[in-house]
């Protein structure tokens, strides 16, 4: 879009996330890395479940 300034630097954001994740996991063993990702996945699943409940409650009260 001409004249449009992006408000989010998507490439920079992805690179920062990648670099931060690398720094957090670079010294982990394979077993520790698997446990790390299992923990992240479980936390994400829990967060999504809460958001789903909140959304359902909001839709019912609307």
N, C-alpha and C positions, 0 to 999 in steps of 0.2 A: 504494500500500500504506500503510495507516494506521500512523502511528508509525515509519515507515521514513525514516531520514535518508540522502539520497544521499551516496555517498562520492566521487563525481566531479561536478564542476561542468561538465557537457558544454557548456553555452552559453558559459561563460567560457573553456573550453579552445579551442573553435572560434574565438572572437573573438580570443584571444591568438595562435593560429596564423595567422589571417587578417592581423592587424595586423603580426606579425613578417614575414610573407611580403611584405606591401606595402612595409614599410620596406626590405627587402632588394632589392626589384625596382623601386621607384618611379622611379629615374633611368635605367633601362635603355632602350635603343632597342628597337624591335620585333625586330630581328635578335638582339640580346643576350638579350631575353626568351625567344625561341624556343630559343636555345642553352642558356639556364638551365634551361628545362623539359626539353629533351632530356637534359641532364646528370642532372637529378633522376630522370627516367624510367629512364635507364640504370642509375643507382645502385640504384634500387628493384628493377629486374629482377634485378640481380646479387645483391642481398640476399635476394630471394625464392628464387632458385636455390639459394643456400647453405642457406637454411632447409629447402628441400625435401630436399636431400641429407641434412642432419642428421636430419630427421624419418624418412626412409627407413632410415637407419642405426639409429636408435633402435628403429624397429618391427621390424627384422630381428634385433636383439639381444635383444628382449623375449621 
